[in-house]
């Protein structure tokens, strides 16, 4: 029986193995066809049964499941064709970025050197499953995209510890992420934007293999899940929205207008021993003040009649955009009732010698010009005395003098923030454009701004219902406009049939500035009152000076600010005429 049993066992083994392999093959094929059915692009969704659709749904691209995402096959084709070149550029950037970091560890922990032994992103590019453009009134382009990358990248790092060389290999990298890309700001230089900001909209899915000295350490029980979670949290903490990773493309100053960073307070005190340019009497001097690089009209003092030693004691405020390069220009003239005014002399004060918040007095000899070789500079022209103080805006104060005393004393917290809204600053009003403005007789629109009795207007654009201006207006204020309204009106001027000039209003809007003061900035489109479908697009900013000293407020004003803030948080929205901005309901301020 022993021999027969052994023989039957051998026969059973020889027959059972092929039968088992055959059965296993059929079972594998059966389950594989049920679970991994491919989506046939030539078939419509109606051609599939419900069970097949359920299996296919997780594998459908995002542009199929979400209609607001667009299909971007052209972009995937572009990435595929340029991926090999991108691989070389990206690897070069990675090496140049990592070298300074590696050099910090050389000599520590017995490390002799660290370098890349092999670095490539492989030949399999990422794939974008859908793209969605976000509407924005700001000077930027925002779009969301979903991408996956199952690449064959190989990253081998060599580390020499004492006399032992340790290799760390990162392979089989797989990434799935929903990201947001922002191109900002727009500049009139190719590629028309200065920076690329990248952020993640959710925690990314990251998978990879890690080998040390050829051994797969990710196979250690429990280590794989721990490493994956730590990396996900670290990446999300750095780049999860609103945190961004900025990639500079162009210098922001190229072709872009510089923004104001502070206010220069100038007091023209006096002048002495001026030239007498009149024959029958003495000079009638006045001073013109301007900052270099500015197109704004120069500021003027009053005229002191028949006086070669005038004293003005007049104060002026001027917006500063670049204190490192700008200079204050002071030109003196002899006023004439008829004809050109006679030139008396000039002087300049470089702003880079001023210390923020520090008042400084200058007494300077007048010159004919700033040319050192000008022979007319040898002629005595008298002296001018002026006081200057540069006060940066709160958001720019750290650039010039570090942390302000207010921040050190903790005065910008909680309820005190409401009180600190009151203070001098600069109101920047940018009229971007209008849409669907139509007049009865003509369409030659310009925008007129009325604020605290000061009237400004844009240029006139002829024969259009959708004008684009992009003009900025500045208002230097002694206190925040928490209770003010700004009136903006679109006006058209033209000739009627009989040749007479006429003008008509195409619509107007009154904007409460409390939101601007509390938020620092609004960029909205407003419906125009007395217009059928007219819209106006405005950008308004409030830049408060980081001034020293305490601000004394009346109880009624403090109550108005706090009450308005409370009502904005608790009251239901109210529509007031057509002045509400597009996209959200505008609540009128409760300030009396």
MIPATOR-557376 format. One record per residue (C-alpha): residue number from 0; x negated, y negated, z negated. Coordinates in steps of 0.25 Angstrom, whole numbers, plus 5000, padded with zeros to 4 digits. Example, Ala and Ser with C-alpha at 12.3 -4.5 7.8 and 13.67 -1.06 7.14 Angstrom:
% residues 2
REC    i    c1    c2    c3
REC    0  4951  5018  4969
REC    1  4945  5004  4971
END
This chain:
% residues 592
REC    i    c1    c2    c3
REC    0  5000  5000  5000
REC    1  4988  4991  4998
REC    2  4983  4992  5012
REC    3  4997  4990  5018
REC    4  5000  4978  5009
REC    5  4988  4971  5013
REC    6  4991  4974  5027
REC    7  5005  4969  5026
REC    8  4999  4956  5019
REC    9  4989  4954  5030
REC   10  5000  4955  5041
REC   11  5010  4946  5033
REC   12  4999  4936  5032
REC   13  4996  4936  5046
REC   14  5011  4935  5050
REC   15  5015  4925  5039
REC   16  5005  4915  5042
REC   17  5009  4912  5057
REC   18  5023  4913  5053
REC   19  5021  4902  5042
REC   20  5013  4893  5051
REC   21  5024  4894  5062
REC   22  5035  4891  5052
REC   23  5028  4880  5046
REC   24  5025  4874  5060
REC   25  5040  4874  5063
REC   26  5044  4868  5050
REC   27  5033  4857  5052
REC   28  5038  4854  5066
REC   29  5053  4854  5061
REC   30  5051  4844  5050
REC   31  5041  4835  5058
REC   32  5051  4833  5069
REC   33  5062  4829  5059
REC   34  5053  4819  5051
REC   35  5044  4812  5061
REC   36  5053  4809  5073
REC   37  5048  4798  5081
REC   38  5056  4786  5085
REC   39  5058  4787  5100
REC   40  5058  4772  5105
REC   41  5066  4776  5117
REC   42  5078  4781  5109
REC   43  5088  4771  5102
REC   44  5092  4773  5088
REC   45  5106  4778  5092
REC   46  5099  4790  5098
REC   47  5094  4795  5084
REC   48  5103  4802  5074
REC   49  5104  4797  5060
REC   50  5094  4807  5054
REC   51  5083  4804  5064
REC   52  5085  4789  5062
REC   53  5083  4791  5047
REC   54  5070  4797  5050
REC   55  5066  4786  5060
REC   56  5070  4774  5051
REC   57  5057  4774  5043
REC   58  5049  4774  5056
REC   59  5056  4763  5063
REC   60  5049  4750  5065
REC   61  5053  4738  5057
REC   62  5058  4730  5069
REC   63  5069  4741  5071
REC   64  5073  4742  5057
REC   65  5073  4726  5055
REC   66  5078  4718  5066
REC   67  5071  4705  5061
REC   68  5058  4712  5064
REC   69  5052  4711  5078
REC   70  5046  4722  5086
REC   71  5031  4719  5089
REC   72  5026  4729  5098
REC   73  5018  4719  5106
REC   74  5011  4715  5093
REC   75  5008  4730  5090
REC   76  5002  4731  5104
REC   77  4993  4719  5102
REC   78  4988  4725  5089
REC   79  4985  4738  5095
REC   80  4977  4732  5106
REC   81  4969  4723  5098
REC   82  4967  4732  5086
REC   83  4953  4737  5089
REC   84  4949  4722  5090
REC   85  4956  4719  5077
REC   86  4949  4730  5070
REC   87  4935  4724  5073
REC   88  4940  4711  5068
REC   89  4947  4716  5056
REC   90  4935  4725  5052
REC   91  4925  4713  5054
REC   92  4934  4704  5045
REC   93  4935  4716  5034
REC   94  4920  4717  5034
REC   95  4917  4702  5033
REC   96  4927  4701  5022
REC   97  4923  4713  5014
REC   98  4908  4710  5015
REC   99  4908  4699  5004
REC  100  4917  4707  4995
REC  101  4907  4719  4996
REC  102  4895  4711  4993
REC  103  4901  4707  4980
REC  104  4900  4722  4975
REC  105  4886  4724  4980
REC  106  4877  4726  4969
REC  107  4888  4729  4959
REC  108  4892  4743  4954
REC  109  4879  4748  4961
REC  110  4885  4745  4975
REC  111  4874  4743  4985
REC  112  4882  4740  4997
REC  113  4896  4740  5003
REC  114  4900  4740  5017
REC  115  4909  4746  5028
REC  116  4904  4758  5034
REC  117  4916  4759  5044
REC  118  4927  4750  5046
REC  119  4938  4751  5056
REC  120  4953  4749  5056
REC  121  4955  4760  5067
REC  122  4962  4759  5080
REC  123  4976  4760  5075
REC  124  4983  4746  5073
REC  125  4994  4743  5064
REC  126  5008  4742  5069
REC  127  5018  4731  5067
REC  128  5033  4736  5065
REC  129  5040  4723  5066
REC  130  5038  4708  5064
REC  131  5047  4697  5059
REC  132  5045  4682  5060
REC  133  5049  4674  5048
REC  134  5056  4661  5050
REC  135  5048  4649  5044
REC  136  5049  4634  5044
REC  137  5034  4633  5040
REC  138  5022  4631  5048
REC  139  5019  4646  5049
REC  140  5024  4659  5056
REC  141  5028  4671  5047
REC  142  5031  4685  5051
REC  143  5033  4698  5044
REC  144  5028  4711  5050
REC  145  5028  4726  5046
REC  146  5015  4734  5050
REC  147  5009  4748  5048
REC  148  4995  4752  5050
REC  149  4991  4767  5050
REC  150  4977  4765  5055
REC  151  4965  4773  5056
REC  152  4956  4763  5049
REC  153  4943  4768  5043
REC  154  4936  4759  5032
REC  155  4923  4765  5026
REC  156  4916  4758  5015
REC  157  4902  4761  5011
REC  158  4898  4758  4997
REC  159  4884  4761  4992
REC  160  4883  4764  4977
REC  161  4868  4765  4972
REC  162  4863  4775  4983
REC  163  4877  4782  4986
REC  164  4885  4777  4997
REC  165  4900  4778  4995
REC  166  4910  4777  5007
REC  167  4924  4773  5005
REC  168  4933  4776  5017
REC  169  4947  4770  5019
REC  170  4955  4777  5030
REC  171  4969  4779  5035
REC  172  4975  4766  5031
REC  173  4990  4764  5032
REC  174  4997  4751  5030
REC  175  5011  4747  5030
REC  176  5015  4733  5027
REC  177  5025  4722  5029
REC  178  5017  4709  5031
REC  179  5020  4694  5033
REC  180  5011  4686  5042
REC  181  5011  4671  5042
REC  182  5004  4662  5052
REC  183  5002  4648  5046
REC  184  5000  4637  5048
REC  185  5002  4634  5063
REC  186  4991  4625  5069
REC  187  4989  4620  5083
REC  188  4977  4629  5086
REC  189  4977  4643  5091
REC  190  4982  4653  5085
REC  191  4991  4642  5080
REC  192  4991  4646  5065
REC  193  4980  4645  5055
REC  194  4982  4657  5045
REC  195  4988  4671  5045
REC  196  4994  4674  5031
REC  197  4997  4689  5029
REC  198  5006  4695  5017
REC  199  5013  4707  5014
REC  200  5028  4708  5012
REC  201  5028  4721  5004
REC  202  5018  4730  4998
REC  203  5011  4737  5009
REC  204  5010  4752  5011
REC  205  4995  4756  5012
REC  206  4989  4770  5013
REC  207  4974  4774  5016
REC  208  4964  4784  5013
REC  209  4952  4782  5005
REC  210  4939  4790  5005
REC  211  4927  4789  4996
REC  212  4915  4797  5001
REC  213  4924  4805  5010
REC  214  4934  4809  4999
REC  215  4948  4805  4999
REC  216  4950  4798  4986
REC  217  4965  4796  4989
REC  218  4968  4810  4988
REC  219  4966  4809  4973
REC  220  4979  4811  4966
REC  221  4986  4798  4962
REC  222  4975  4789  4968
REC  223  4982  4787  4981
REC  224  4995  4781  4976
REC  225  4987  4773  4966
REC  226  4978  4767  4976
REC  227  4990  4764  4986
REC  228  4998  4757  4975
REC  229  4986  4748  4971
REC  230  4982  4744  4985
REC  231  4997  4741  4988
REC  232  4998  4732  4976
REC  233  4985  4725  4978
REC  234  4988  4722  4993
REC  235  5002  4717  4989
REC  236  4997  4709  4978
REC  237  4988  4702  4988
REC  238  4996  4700  5000
REC  239  5011  4703  4997
REC  240  5019  4690  5000
REC  241  5018  4679  4997
REC  242  5003  4682  4996
REC  243  4996  4681  5009
REC  244  4983  4684  5016
REC  245  4978  4672  5024
REC  246  4970  4674  5037
REC  247  4964  4661  5042
REC  248  4965  4659  5057
REC  249  4962  4644  5059
REC  250  4958  4633  5050
REC  251  4971  4626  5045
REC  252  4966  4613  5048
REC  253  4964  4615  5063
REC  254  4975  4608  5070
REC  255  4983  4607  5057
REC  256  4987  4594  5050
REC  257  4981  4593  5036
REC  258  4991  4592  5025
REC  259  4990  4582  5014
REC  260  4983  4586  5001
REC  261  4984  4574  4993
REC  262  4987  4559  4991
REC  263  4977  4548  4991
REC  264  4981  4536  4982
REC  265  4974  4523  4987
REC  266  4974  4510  4980
REC  267  4969  4498  4988
REC  268  4963  4489  4977
REC  269  4957  4477  4984
REC  270  4946  4472  4994
REC  271  4936  4461  4992
REC  272  4928  4452  5001
REC  273  4935  4455  5014
REC  274  4932  4449  5027
REC  275  4939  4436  5031
REC  276  4945  4439  5045
REC  277  4953  4426  5046
REC  278  4949  4413  5050
REC  279  4959  4403  5043
REC  280  4961  4412  5031
REC  281  4956  4425  5025
REC  282  4959  4440  5028
REC  283  4973  4446  5025
REC  284  4968  4460  5021
REC  285  4975  4474  5020
REC  286  4970  4488  5020
REC  287  4974  4500  5028
REC  288  4973  4514  5022
REC  289  4972  4527  5029
REC  290  4966  4541  5028
REC  291  4957  4547  5039
REC  292  4964  4557  5048
REC  293  4978  4552  5045
REC  294  4988  4547  5055
REC  295  4997  4540  5045
REC  296  4998  4525  5046
REC  297  4988  4518  5037
REC  298  4992  4512  5024
REC  299  4991  4497  5022
REC  300  4990  4488  5010
REC  301  4996  4474  5009
REC  302  4990  4462  5016
REC  303  4983  4452  5007
REC  304  4983  4439  5013
REC  305  4971  4430  5013
REC  306  4963  4438  5004
REC  307  4949  4443  5005
REC  308  4949  4450  4992
REC  309  4963  4457  4992
REC  310  4968  4466  4981
REC  311  4979  4476  4985
REC  312  4981  4487  4974
REC  313  4990  4494  4983
REC  314  4992  4510  4982
REC  315  4993  4520  4994
REC  316  4995  4535  4995
REC  317  4989  4543  5007
REC  318  4990  4557  5010
REC  319  4977  4565  5010
REC  320  4975  4577  5019
REC  321  4960  4580  5019
REC  322  4953  4573  5007
REC  323  4940  4579  5011
REC  324  4939  4572  5025
REC  325  4949  4560  5024
REC  326  4945  4546  5020
REC  327  4953  4534  5016
REC  328  4952  4523  5026
REC  329  4954  4508  5022
REC  330  4954  4497  5032
REC  331  4956  4483  5029
REC  332  4962  4473  5039
REC  333  4965  4458  5039
REC  334  4980  4456  5042
REC  335  4983  4447  5054
REC  336  4997  4442  5057
REC  337  4994  4443  5072
REC  338  4984  4452  5079
REC  339  4976  4463  5074
REC  340  4972  4464  5060
REC  341  4957  4461  5057
REC  342  4948  4472  5052
REC  343  4941  4470  5038
REC  344  4935  4483  5035
REC  345  4937  4498  5030
REC  346  4932  4508  5021
REC  347  4935  4523  5018
REC  348  4936  4532  5006
REC  349  4933  4547  5009
REC  350  4943  4555  5001
REC  351  4933  4566  4998
REC  352  4927  4558  4987
REC  353  4940  4556  4980
REC  354  4943  4565  4968
REC  355  4957  4569  4966
REC  356  4965  4561  4956
REC  357  4954  4552  4953
REC  358  4956  4537  4957
REC  359  4944  4531  4963
REC  360  4941  4516  4967
REC  361  4933  4512  4979
REC  362  4927  4499  4982
REC  363  4921  4499  4996
REC  364  4914  4490  5006
REC  365  4922  4488  5018
REC  366  4916  4492  5032
REC  367  4919  4489  5046
REC  368  4919  4505  5049
REC  369  4913  4518  5043
REC  370  4902  4518  5054
REC  371  4889  4517  5046
REC  372  4883  4510  5059
REC  373  4894  4499  5060
REC  374  4886  4486  5059
REC  375  4899  4479  5055
REC  376  4899  4487  5042
REC  377  4887  4477  5037
REC  378  4897  4466  5036
REC  379  4903  4464  5022
REC  380  4918  4467  5023
REC  381  4922  4467  5008
REC  382  4926  4479  4999
REC  383  4939  4487  4997
REC  384  4943  4494  4984
REC  385  4952  4506  4983
REC  386  4957  4516  4974
REC  387  4959  4531  4978
REC  388  4965  4543  4972
REC  389  4967  4556  4979
REC  390  4978  4565  4973
REC  391  4980  4579  4979
REC  392  4993  4586  4980
REC  393  4996  4596  4970
REC  394  4995  4608  4979
REC  395  4981  4603  4985
REC  396  4975  4598  4972
REC  397  4967  4611  4969
REC  398  4960  4609  4982
REC  399  4954  4596  4977
REC  400  4953  4597  4961
REC  401  4957  4612  4957
REC  402  4968  4614  4947
REC  403  4975  4601  4943
REC  404  4977  4597  4929
REC  405  4992  4600  4931
REC  406  4990  4614  4934
REC  407  4980  4616  4922
REC  408  4990  4610  4913
REC  409  5001  4619  4918
REC  410  5010  4607  4922
REC  411  5015  4614  4934
REC  412  5023  4625  4928
REC  413  5038  4627  4925
REC  414  5046  4615  4923
REC  415  5035  4605  4924
REC  416  5034  4609  4939
REC  417  5048  4602  4940
REC  418  5042  4589  4934
REC  419  5029  4590  4942
REC  420  5038  4588  4955
REC  421  5037  4573  4952
REC  422  5024  4567  4957
REC  423  5018  4560  4969
REC  424  5016  4568  4981
REC  425  5017  4568  4996
REC  426  5030  4572  5004
REC  427  5027  4578  5018
REC  428  5039  4579  5027
REC  429  5037  4586  5040
REC  430  5047  4585  5051
REC  431  5045  4597  5059
REC  432  5057  4597  5069
REC  433  5071  4597  5072
REC  434  5081  4606  5080
REC  435  5094  4604  5087
REC  436  5095  4589  5085
REC  437  5103  4582  5095
REC  438  5107  4568  5098
REC  439  5119  4563  5105
REC  440  5111  4553  5114
REC  441  5097  4558  5114
REC  442  5087  4568  5107
REC  443  5074  4561  5104
REC  444  5073  4565  5089
REC  445  5064  4560  5078
REC  446  5065  4563  5063
REC  447  5066  4551  5053
REC  448  5062  4554  5038
REC  449  5067  4545  5027
REC  450  5062  4546  5013
REC  451  5062  4536  5002
REC  452  5064  4525  5012
REC  453  5052  4529  5020
REC  454  5056  4532  5035
REC  455  5047  4541  5044
REC  456  5050  4547  5058
REC  457  5044  4557  5067
REC  458  5041  4555  5082
REC  459  5052  4556  5092
REC  460  5054  4568  5101
REC  461  5062  4565  5113
REC  462  5073  4574  5120
REC  463  5073  4586  5110
REC  464  5083  4592  5100
REC  465  5072  4600  5093
REC  466  5061  4590  5090
REC  467  5048  4595  5083
REC  468  5040  4584  5075
REC  469  5031  4591  5065
REC  470  5028  4577  5059
REC  471  5024  4575  5044
REC  472  5028  4563  5035
REC  473  5021  4560  5022
REC  474  5028  4553  5010
REC  475  5019  4550  4998
REC  476  5028  4549  4986
REC  477  5026  4545  4971
REC  478  5035  4556  4966
REC  479  5041  4569  4971
REC  480  5054  4567  4979
REC  481  5062  4576  4971
REC  482  5075  4568  4973
REC  483  5073  4563  4987
REC  484  5079  4566  5000
REC  485  5072  4565  5013
REC  486  5080  4560  5025
REC  487  5076  4566  5039
REC  488  5084  4562  5051
REC  489  5083  4565  5066
REC  490  5084  4553  5075
REC  491  5085  4552  5090
REC  492  5081  4540  5098
REC  493  5084  4537  5112
REC  494  5091  4529  5123
REC  495  5105  4529  5127
REC  496  5111  4528  5141
REC  497  5111  4513  5140
REC  498  5096  4513  5136
REC  499  5098  4508  5122
REC  500  5090  4516  5111
REC  501  5098  4523  5101
REC  502  5095  4533  5090
REC  503  5104  4544  5083
REC  504  5102  4553  5071
REC  505  5101  4568  5075
REC  506  5103  4572  5060
REC  507  5097  4571  5047
REC  508  5093  4578  5034
REC  509  5091  4574  5019
REC  510  5081  4584  5012
REC  511  5080  4584  4997
REC  512  5066  4584  4993
REC  513  5067  4591  4980
REC  514  5064  4605  4986
REC  515  5052  4599  4993
REC  516  5046  4594  4979
REC  517  5050  4607  4972
REC  518  5044  4616  4982
REC  519  5034  4607  4989
REC  520  5038  4611  5003
REC  521  5050  4613  5012
REC  522  5051  4617  5026
REC  523  5065  4618  5031
REC  524  5075  4615  5043
REC  525  5087  4607  5039
REC  526  5100  4605  5046
REC  527  5102  4590  5050
REC  528  5114  4582  5045
REC  529  5122  4576  5057
REC  530  5117  4586  5067
REC  531  5124  4597  5073
REC  532  5112  4608  5073
REC  533  5100  4599  5070
REC  534  5089  4604  5061
REC  535  5076  4598  5056
REC  536  5064  4605  5051
REC  537  5056  4598  5040
REC  538  5044  4602  5031
REC  539  5043  4594  5018
REC  540  5032  4595  5008
REC  541  5029  4589  4994
REC  542  5015  4588  4990
REC  543  5014  4583  4976
REC  544  5001  4576  4971
REC  545  4994  4583  4959
REC  546  4993  4570  4951
REC  547  4989  4569  4937
REC  548  4997  4563  4926
REC  549  5011  4566  4920
REC  550  5024  4563  4927
REC  551  5035  4556  4919
REC  552  5049  4560  4924
REC  553  5062  4555  4920
REC  554  5072  4565  4914
REC  555  5082  4564  4925
REC  556  5072  4567  4936
REC  557  5067  4579  4928
REC  558  5081  4584  4927
REC  559  5084  4582  4941
REC  560  5072  4590  4945
REC  561  5076  4602  4936
REC  562  5091  4601  4939
REC  563  5088  4602  4954
REC  564  5079  4614  4952
REC  565  5089  4621  4943
REC  566  5100  4618  4953
REC  567  5092  4623  4965
REC  568  5090  4636  4957
REC  569  5104  4638  4952
REC  570  5114  4631  4961
REC  571  5120  4638  4974
REC  572  5115  4632  4987
REC  573  5122  4620  4992
REC  574  5123  4615  5007
REC  575  5121  4600  5008
REC  576  5125  4595  5022
REC  577  5115  4600  5032
REC  578  5103  4598  5024
REC  579  5100  4612  5020
REC  580  5088  4618  5026
REC  581  5089  4630  5036
REC  582  5087  4644  5029
REC  583  5091  4639  5015
REC  584  5101  4631  5008
REC  585  5096  4617  5003
REC  586  5100  4613  4989
REC  587  5101  4598  4987
REC  588  5093  4593  4975
REC  589  5101  4591  4962
REC  590  5092  4579  4959
REC  591  5100  4566  4957
END
